[in-house]
Every structure is written in C-alpha cells, then in structure tokens.
Amino acid sequence: MNNPGKSFKKFLLLWTGELVSAIGSGLTSFGLAVYVFAQTGKASAVALVTLLAFMPALLLSAPAGVLADRFDRRLLMVMGDSLSAVGVAFILICMLCGEVRLWQICAGVTISSVFSSLLEPAYKATVTDLLSEGQYTKASGLVQAAGSARYLISPVIAGLLLAVSDIKLLLVIDICTFFVTVISTLVVRNGLATKKYERAKSFIREFKEGWGAVNEKRGVLVLVIMTSVITFSLGFIQTLSTPMILAFSDSSALGTVLTISASGMLATSMIIGIIPIKGGYVKILSSSLFCSGLFMAVFGLRESIVLICVSGFLFFSMLPFANTSLDFLIRTNIENNLQGRAWGLIGVISQLGYVAAYALSGVLADYVFTPLLVDGGALVGSMGKIFGTGGGRGTGFLIFIAGALLCVTSVILYNRTYAVPG
C-alpha cells in the first residue's frame, strides 16, 4: 500500500537540485582556493577561507536541526539555498568593482556558511518524509554520491574553466545553481503536507543523554575520537594540497589531481556496496587508517603529479573502509533509543578535526615548515635531499608528517579498542 506523501520521483527531483548545488559550491570552493593562493601566496590564507566556510555551519548545525523539526523543512531549504547565495554574490560584486580583498572573501564565505547551515538537517529530514523505509538504503547511496560531487566533478570542471576564463565565471555559475535548487525544492513542496512536530527536549538535556550514550561503554569514546583523527587528516590534505600543487603546477592540473584522488573514495564505496564487510571491523579500521596515513605521507613526498595522483587515489580509497567500520562499531554499541542524540554529538565531535586542521595547517605550513626548505632553510641540507626545496616543499613535508602521525595513531588506537565488540 502506498503511503500518502511518499514519492521516490519527488526525491529524485530534490536530489537533482542538491547535486547541481553541490557542483556549484564545489566550483566556488576550488576557485576561491586558487584565487586566494595566487593573490597571497600563503597557505594560511587558503586555510582561513576554508575554516570560515566550514565552521559557522558546524556551530549552527545543532540549532538548525531543531528548526528542521519545528518548521516547514522545504521552506528552510529554500531559505538556506537562497540566502547562502548572498555571500557568493557579495564576493562577485567586490571582484567586479576591482581587486577583492581577503577580508571581503572571508565575509562572503562566512555569510554563505551561516545560511547553508539551514540546508543539511532540513534536507535529510525531507528525504525521510519522501521515502518509505524500504527505500532508505537506495536513497542513501544517491545522497552520498551527490555530496561527493563537489570533490569528484567540480575540481576538473573548475580547472578547465579557469584555463579559459577567471573565477568570476565560477561564481556566476554557482549563483545560477541556487535557482535550480530552489525551484526543485518548491516543486517537491507543492502537494507535500507540512507536518506538525512535537517540541523537542531542551538542548542541554539531549546533549547529556547523547554524551552518556557515547561515554557509557569502554572503547566507544575512543572510536568517536578516531573519527576526529580521520577528519583532522582530511583537513590537512584538503587545505594543503592546493598550495602544494600550485607551487609547481597550474589550476588545471590541480583540478585533475583532486578529481582522481576523490574518485578513490567512490571506487571502494561501490566495492563495499557489492561485497559488504561482515566481520573483523576493529582490524579493518586500524589497517585502513594505517594505510591512509602511509599514502598521505607519500602524497607530500615529491613534486610529481603522477605520484600525487596515485597516492591521493589510494589515500581516499581507504576512507570508506574506515568509515564503514566506525559506523558499524558505534551503531552496535549504542542503544537504539539513544542513537539520534548520540549521532548528533558524534557529528559535532568528529567535525572538530576539520576545525583544528584548518586552523593549524596553513599557519604551520607558512611560518614553520616552508622556511625550513627554502634557500637558506635549516633542513635544506638534510630533508631537502628527500623532499626537495622550494616554496611548496615545506607544505609537502608537513603533509608527510601528518600522514606519519596518522599511522602511529592507528596503532595506538587499535590497542585501545580491542575490547569493543565487532
């Protein structure tokens, strides 16, 4: 029997809008990273823009989730998409009026991040509204694919467009994608009843219950910390790969490298979907994190596009194994009636790894590691023989160290999670 309001076709329409929006956002992210580095020559400037584009949405995710349970979710999506376009438009106007300054870019991405925080909780909840329980798994794969589009599709498109035009074209395209998303959301909203939701418990009470679920069993908190370790490593390689590659190559090559690297995650995700993991989750988790650290270290080793592409692909190919193992171990060790609150807290804790990486990576690259491997640097005669010398080699050395630390961390954390069932 068909449930009223349930429609996979409407979900596909909504998903298409979000796919287009993700590609547009990816164009802007790529273009701004290239532009900021070209104007400043500083990895710390790129990291600052990345941090401001990410942190407001993270900090506002909890209240945005409450709003998604109390108000019309489709209208929240429309507001989030429409108002986040204001930040991009602000940057574009500044560029059209002359050379944009770093603070103007920072202000624009912050505005976009604040309003885009309304989007994700409302989008995920709307997917639940549109689908029956038997369609969740099928939809989940599509949602993840759309989310990865900004890493798989956007970089190569942006690299090609920057070869024939400039960043203003990328911003215009991104602004146009907002119209596609808003229209698709409004079409889906038409005929879909607005539900009345019960008032949620206080945030403090839910936080305490979520923390109790995470901290209750031995090893689960360690697993949650592991998710922060993964996002910390991802944050380093995401932030520093752009200045490292642009130090010896161009934006077109950068786009190709990022697309090839991110496709590693897609490839192994498909493999896991066909041949699911059925046991040994702790060992798989530890092994995949160790390999991730190893490939991350190789990523920063030399100024070679081929080596960077291969190691980047292998690095990202390990992440689905780690993510799947973490997901299983945490889900099976937390009571079902506490899963929602626990995952809300886990989501915030895990994303703190990104915040720390974005805050530290650029500063360390510019003011600590880069001076060590340029002419007259303290490590030119030693590490310079291995990593090479020049403007991007200190950044590569820092990526190498972050990868090595991930390898060490995976071994330590394996010894701390042996008691976790799975």
Secondary structure as a PSIPRED ss2 file (coil, helix, strand):
# PSIPRED VFORMAT (PSIPRED V4.0)

   1 M C   1.000  0.000  0.000
   2 N C   1.000  0.000  0.000
   3 N C   1.000  0.000  0.000
   4 P C   1.000  0.000  0.000
   5 G C   1.000  0.000  0.000
   6 K C   1.000  0.000  0.000
   7 S C   1.000  0.000  0.000
   8 F H   0.000  1.000  0.000
   9 K H   0.000  1.000  0.000
  10 K H   0.000  1.000  0.000
  11 F H   0.000  1.000  0.000
  12 L H   0.000  1.000  0.000
  13 L H   0.000  1.000  0.000
  14 L H   0.000  1.000  0.000
  15 W H   0.000  1.000  0.000
  16 T H   0.000  1.000  0.000
  17 G H   0.000  1.000  0.000
  18 E H   0.000  1.000  0.000
  19 L H   0.000  1.000  0.000
  20 V H   0.000  1.000  0.000
  21 S H   0.000  1.000  0.000
  22 A H   0.000  1.000  0.000
  23 I H   0.000  1.000  0.000
  24 G H   0.000  1.000  0.000
  25 S H   0.000  1.000  0.000
  26 G H   0.000  1.000  0.000
  27 L H   0.000  1.000  0.000
  28 T H   0.000  1.000  0.000
  29 S H   0.000  1.000  0.000
  30 F H   0.000  1.000  0.000
  31 G H   0.000  1.000  0.000
  32 L H   0.000  1.000  0.000
  33 A H   0.000  1.000  0.000
  34 V H   0.000  1.000  0.000
  35 Y H   0.000  1.000  0.000
  36 V H   0.000  1.000  0.000
  37 F H   0.000  1.000  0.000
  38 A H   0.000  1.000  0.000
  39 Q H   0.000  1.000  0.000
  40 T H   0.000  1.000  0.000
  41 G C   1.000  0.000  0.000
  42 K C   1.000  0.000  0.000
  43 A H   0.000  1.000  0.000
  44 S H   0.000  1.000  0.000
  45 A H   0.000  1.000  0.000
  46 V H   0.000  1.000  0.000
  47 A H   0.000  1.000  0.000
  48 L H   0.000  1.000  0.000
  49 V H   0.000  1.000  0.000
  50 T H   0.000  1.000  0.000
  51 L H   0.000  1.000  0.000
  52 L H   0.000  1.000  0.000
  53 A H   0.000  1.000  0.000
  54 F H   0.000  1.000  0.000
  55 M H   0.000  1.000  0.000
  56 P H   0.000  1.000  0.000
  57 A H   0.000  1.000  0.000
  58 L H   0.000  1.000  0.000
  59 L H   0.000  1.000  0.000
  60 L C   1.000  0.000  0.000
  61 S H   0.000  1.000  0.000
  62 A H   0.000  1.000  0.000
  63 P H   0.000  1.000  0.000
  64 A H   0.000  1.000  0.000
  65 G H   0.000  1.000  0.000
  66 V H   0.000  1.000  0.000
  67 L H   0.000  1.000  0.000
  68 A H   0.000  1.000  0.000
  69 D H   0.000  1.000  0.000
  70 R H   0.000  1.000  0.000
  71 F C   1.000  0.000  0.000
  72 D C   1.000  0.000  0.000
  73 R H   0.000  1.000  0.000
  74 R H   0.000  1.000  0.000
  75 L H   0.000  1.000  0.000
  76 L H   0.000  1.000  0.000
  77 M H   0.000  1.000  0.000
  78 V H   0.000  1.000  0.000
  79 M H   0.000  1.000  0.000
  80 G H   0.000  1.000  0.000
  81 D H   0.000  1.000  0.000
  82 S H   0.000  1.000  0.000
  83 L H   0.000  1.000  0.000
  84 S H   0.000  1.000  0.000
  85 A H   0.000  1.000  0.000
  86 V H   0.000  1.000  0.000
  87 G H   0.000  1.000  0.000
  88 V H   0.000  1.000  0.000
  89 A H   0.000  1.000  0.000
  90 F H   0.000  1.000  0.000
  91 I H   0.000  1.000  0.000
  92 L H   0.000  1.000  0.000
  93 I H   0.000  1.000  0.000
  94 C H   0.000  1.000  0.000
  95 M H   0.000  1.000  0.000
  96 L H   0.000  1.000  0.000
  97 C C   1.000  0.000  0.000
  98 G C   1.000  0.000  0.000
  99 E C   1.000  0.000  0.000
 100 V C   1.000  0.000  0.000
 101 R C   1.000  0.000  0.000
 102 L H   0.000  1.000  0.000
 103 W H   0.000  1.000  0.000
 104 Q H   0.000  1.000  0.000
 105 I H   0.000  1.000  0.000
 106 C H   0.000  1.000  0.000
 107 A H   0.000  1.000  0.000
 108 G H   0.000  1.000  0.000
 109 V H   0.000  1.000  0.000
 110 T H   0.000  1.000  0.000
 111 I H   0.000  1.000  0.000
 112 S H   0.000  1.000  0.000
 113 S H   0.000  1.000  0.000
 114 V H   0.000  1.000  0.000
 115 F H   0.000  1.000  0.000
 116 S H   0.000  1.000  0.000
 117 S C   1.000  0.000  0.000
 118 L C   1.000  0.000  0.000
 119 L H   0.000  1.000  0.000
 120 E H   0.000  1.000  0.000
 121 P H   0.000  1.000  0.000
 122 A H   0.000  1.000  0.000
 123 Y H   0.000  1.000  0.000
 124 K H   0.000  1.000  0.000
 125 A H   0.000  1.000  0.000
 126 T H   0.000  1.000  0.000
 127 V H   0.000  1.000  0.000
 128 T H   0.000  1.000  0.000
 129 D H   0.000  1.000  0.000
 130 L H   0.000  1.000  0.000
 131 L C   1.000  0.000  0.000
 132 S C   1.000  0.000  0.000
 133 E H   0.000  1.000  0.000
 134 G H   0.000  1.000  0.000
 135 Q H   0.000  1.000  0.000
 136 Y H   0.000  1.000  0.000
 137 T H   0.000  1.000  0.000
 138 K H   0.000  1.000  0.000
 139 A H   0.000  1.000  0.000
 140 S H   0.000  1.000  0.000
 141 G H   0.000  1.000  0.000
 142 L H   0.000  1.000  0.000
 143 V H   0.000  1.000  0.000
 144 Q H   0.000  1.000  0.000
 145 A H   0.000  1.000  0.000
 146 A H   0.000  1.000  0.000
 147 G H   0.000  1.000  0.000
 148 S H   0.000  1.000  0.000
 149 A H   0.000  1.000  0.000
 150 R H   0.000  1.000  0.000
 151 Y H   0.000  1.000  0.000
 152 L H   0.000  1.000  0.000
 153 I C   1.000  0.000  0.000
 154 S H   0.000  1.000  0.000
 155 P H   0.000  1.000  0.000
 156 V H   0.000  1.000  0.000
 157 I H   0.000  1.000  0.000
 158 A H   0.000  1.000  0.000
 159 G H   0.000  1.000  0.000
 160 L H   0.000  1.000  0.000
 161 L H   0.000  1.000  0.000
 162 L H   0.000  1.000  0.000
 163 A H   0.000  1.000  0.000
 164 V H   0.000  1.000  0.000
 165 S C   1.000  0.000  0.000
 166 D C   1.000  0.000  0.000
 167 I H   0.000  1.000  0.000
 168 K H   0.000  1.000  0.000
 169 L H   0.000  1.000  0.000
 170 L H   0.000  1.000  0.000
 171 L H   0.000  1.000  0.000
 172 V H   0.000  1.000  0.000
 173 I H   0.000  1.000  0.000
 174 D H   0.000  1.000  0.000
 175 I H   0.000  1.000  0.000
 176 C H   0.000  1.000  0.000
 177 T H   0.000  1.000  0.000
 178 F H   0.000  1.000  0.000
 179 F H   0.000  1.000  0.000
 180 V H   0.000  1.000  0.000
 181 T H   0.000  1.000  0.000
 182 V H   0.000  1.000  0.000
 183 I H   0.000  1.000  0.000
 184 S H   0.000  1.000  0.000
 185 T H   0.000  1.000  0.000
 186 L H   0.000  1.000  0.000
 187 V H   0.000  1.000  0.000
 188 V H   0.000  1.000  0.000
 189 R H   0.000  1.000  0.000
 190 N C   1.000  0.000  0.000
 191 G C   1.000  0.000  0.000
 192 L C   1.000  0.000  0.000
 193 A C   1.000  0.000  0.000
 194 T C   1.000  0.000  0.000
 195 K C   1.000  0.000  0.000
 196 K C   1.000  0.000  0.000
 197 Y C   1.000  0.000  0.000
 198 E C   1.000  0.000  0.000
 199 R C   1.000  0.000  0.000
 200 A C   1.000  0.000  0.000
 201 K C   1.000  0.000  0.000
 202 S C   1.000  0.000  0.000
 203 F H   0.000  1.000  0.000
 204 I H   0.000  1.000  0.000
 205 R H   0.000  1.000  0.000
 206 E H   0.000  1.000  0.000
 207 F H   0.000  1.000  0.000
 208 K H   0.000  1.000  0.000
 209 E H   0.000  1.000  0.000
 210 G H   0.000  1.000  0.000
 211 W H   0.000  1.000  0.000
 212 G H   0.000  1.000  0.000
 213 A H   0.000  1.000  0.000
 214 V H   0.000  1.000  0.000
 215 N H   0.000  1.000  0.000
 216 E C   1.000  0.000  0.000
 217 K C   1.000  0.000  0.000
 218 R C   1.000  0.000  0.000
 219 G C   1.000  0.000  0.000
 220 V H   0.000  1.000  0.000
 221 L H   0.000  1.000  0.000
 222 V H   0.000  1.000  0.000
 223 L H   0.000  1.000  0.000
 224 V H   0.000  1.000  0.000
 225 I H   0.000  1.000  0.000
 226 M H   0.000  1.000  0.000
 227 T H   0.000  1.000  0.000
 228 S H   0.000  1.000  0.000
 229 V H   0.000  1.000  0.000
 230 I H   0.000  1.000  0.000
 231 T H   0.000  1.000  0.000
 232 F H   0.000  1.000  0.000
 233 S H   0.000  1.000  0.000
 234 L H   0.000  1.000  0.000
 235 G H   0.000  1.000  0.000
 236 F H   0.000  1.000  0.000
 237 I H   0.000  1.000  0.000
 238 Q H   0.000  1.000  0.000
 239 T H   0.000  1.000  0.000
 240 L H   0.000  1.000  0.000
 241 S H   0.000  1.000  0.000
 242 T H   0.000  1.000  0.000
 243 P H   0.000  1.000  0.000
 244 M H   0.000  1.000  0.000
 245 I H   0.000  1.000  0.000
 246 L H   0.000  1.000  0.000
 247 A C   1.000  0.000  0.000
 248 F C   1.000  0.000  0.000
 249 S C   1.000  0.000  0.000
 250 D C   1.000  0.000  0.000
 251 S H   0.000  1.000  0.000
 252 S H   0.000  1.000  0.000
 253 A H   0.000  1.000  0.000
 254 L H   0.000  1.000  0.000
 255 G H   0.000  1.000  0.000
 256 T H   0.000  1.000  0.000
 257 V H   0.000  1.000  0.000
 258 L H   0.000  1.000  0.000
 259 T H   0.000  1.000  0.000
 260 I H   0.000  1.000  0.000
 261 S H   0.000  1.000  0.000
 262 A H   0.000  1.000  0.000
 263 S H   0.000  1.000  0.000
 264 G H   0.000  1.000  0.000
 265 M H   0.000  1.000  0.000
 266 L H   0.000  1.000  0.000
 267 A H   0.000  1.000  0.000
 268 T H   0.000  1.000  0.000
 269 S H   0.000  1.000  0.000
 270 M H   0.000  1.000  0.000
 271 I H   0.000  1.000  0.000
 272 I H   0.000  1.000  0.000
 273 G H   0.000  1.000  0.000
 274 I H   0.000  1.000  0.000
 275 I C   1.000  0.000  0.000
 276 P C   1.000  0.000  0.000
 277 I C   1.000  0.000  0.000
 278 K C   1.000  0.000  0.000
 279 G C   1.000  0.000  0.000
 280 G C   1.000  0.000  0.000
 281 Y H   0.000  1.000  0.000
 282 V H   0.000  1.000  0.000
 283 K H   0.000  1.000  0.000
 284 I H   0.000  1.000  0.000
 285 L H   0.000  1.000  0.000
 286 S H   0.000  1.000  0.000
 287 S H   0.000  1.000  0.000
 288 S H   0.000  1.000  0.000
 289 L H   0.000  1.000  0.000
 290 F H   0.000  1.000  0.000
 291 C H   0.000  1.000  0.000
 292 S H   0.000  1.000  0.000
 293 G H   0.000  1.000  0.000
 294 L H   0.000  1.000  0.000
 295 F H   0.000  1.000  0.000
 296 M H   0.000  1.000  0.000
 297 A H   0.000  1.000  0.000
 298 V H   0.000  1.000  0.000
 299 F H   0.000  1.000  0.000
 300 G C   1.000  0.000  0.000
 301 L C   1.000  0.000  0.000
 302 R C   1.000  0.000  0.000
 303 E C   1.000  0.000  0.000
 304 S C   1.000  0.000  0.000
 305 I H   0.000  1.000  0.000
 306 V H   0.000  1.000  0.000
 307 L H   0.000  1.000  0.000
 308 I H   0.000  1.000  0.000
 309 C H   0.000  1.000  0.000
 310 V H   0.000  1.000  0.000
 311 S H   0.000  1.000  0.000
 312 G H   0.000  1.000  0.000
 313 F H   0.000  1.000  0.000
 314 L H   0.000  1.000  0.000
 315 F H   0.000  1.000  0.000
 316 F H   0.000  1.000  0.000
 317 S H   0.000  1.000  0.000
 318 M H   0.000  1.000  0.000
 319 L H   0.000  1.000  0.000
 320 P H   0.000  1.000  0.000
 321 F H   0.000  1.000  0.000
 322 A H   0.000  1.000  0.000
 323 N H   0.000  1.000  0.000
 324 T H   0.000  1.000  0.000
 325 S H   0.000  1.000  0.000
 326 L H   0.000  1.000  0.000
 327 D H   0.000  1.000  0.000
 328 F H   0.000  1.000  0.000
 329 L H   0.000  1.000  0.000
 330 I H   0.000  1.000  0.000
 331 R H   0.000  1.000  0.000
 332 T C   1.000  0.000  0.000
 333 N C   1.000  0.000  0.000
 334 I C   1.000  0.000  0.000
 335 E C   1.000  0.000  0.000
 336 N H   0.000  1.000  0.000
 337 N H   0.000  1.000  0.000
 338 L H   0.000  1.000  0.000
 339 Q H   0.000  1.000  0.000
 340 G H   0.000  1.000  0.000
 341 R H   0.000  1.000  0.000
 342 A H   0.000  1.000  0.000
 343 W H   0.000  1.000  0.000
 344 G H   0.000  1.000  0.000
 345 L H   0.000  1.000  0.000
 346 I H   0.000  1.000  0.000
 347 G H   0.000  1.000  0.000
 348 V H   0.000  1.000  0.000
 349 I H   0.000  1.000  0.000
 350 S H   0.000  1.000  0.000
 351 Q H   0.000  1.000  0.000
 352 L H   0.000  1.000  0.000
 353 G H   0.000  1.000  0.000
 354 Y H   0.000  1.000  0.000
 355 V H   0.000  1.000  0.000
 356 A H   0.000  1.000  0.000
 357 A H   0.000  1.000  0.000
 358 Y H   0.000  1.000  0.000
 359 A H   0.000  1.000  0.000
 360 L H   0.000  1.000  0.000
 361 S H   0.000  1.000  0.000
 362 G H   0.000  1.000  0.000
 363 V H   0.000  1.000  0.000
 364 L H   0.000  1.000  0.000
 365 A H   0.000  1.000  0.000
 366 D H   0.000  1.000  0.000
 367 Y H   0.000  1.000  0.000
 368 V H   0.000  1.000  0.000
 369 F H   0.000  1.000  0.000
 370 T H   0.000  1.000  0.000
 371 P H   0.000  1.000  0.000
 372 L H   0.000  1.000  0.000
 373 L H   0.000  1.000  0.000
 374 V C   1.000  0.000  0.000
 375 D C   1.000  0.000  0.000
 376 G C   1.000  0.000  0.000
 377 G C   1.000  0.000  0.000
 378 A C   1.000  0.000  0.000
 379 L C   1.000  0.000  0.000
 380 V C   1.000  0.000  0.000
 381 G C   1.000  0.000  0.000
 382 S C   1.000  0.000  0.000
 383 M C   1.000  0.000  0.000
 384 G H   0.000  1.000  0.000
 385 K H   0.000  1.000  0.000
 386 I H   0.000  1.000  0.000
 387 F H   0.000  1.000  0.000
 388 G C   1.000  0.000  0.000
 389 T C   1.000  0.000  0.000
 390 G C   1.000  0.000  0.000
 391 G C   1.000  0.000  0.000
 392 G C   1.000  0.000  0.000
 393 R H   0.000  1.000  0.000
 394 G H   0.000  1.000  0.000
 395 T H   0.000  1.000  0.000
 396 G H   0.000  1.000  0.000
 397 F H   0.000  1.000  0.000
 398 L H   0.000  1.000  0.000
 399 I H   0.000  1.000  0.000
 400 F H   0.000  1.000  0.000
 401 I H   0.000  1.000  0.000
 402 A H   0.000  1.000  0.000
 403 G H   0.000  1.000  0.000
 404 A H   0.000  1.000  0.000
 405 L H   0.000  1.000  0.000
 406 L H   0.000  1.000  0.000
 407 C H   0.000  1.000  0.000
 408 V H   0.000  1.000  0.000
 409 T H   0.000  1.000  0.000
 410 S H   0.000  1.000  0.000
 411 V H   0.000  1.000  0.000
 412 I H   0.000  1.000  0.000
 413 L H   0.000  1.000  0.000
 414 Y H   0.000  1.000  0.000
 415 N H   0.000  1.000  0.000
 416 R H   0.000  1.000  0.000
 417 T C   1.000  0.000  0.000
 418 Y C   1.000  0.000  0.000
 419 A C   1.000  0.000  0.000
 420 V C   1.000  0.000  0.000
 421 P C   1.000  0.000  0.000
 422 G C   1.000  0.000  0.000
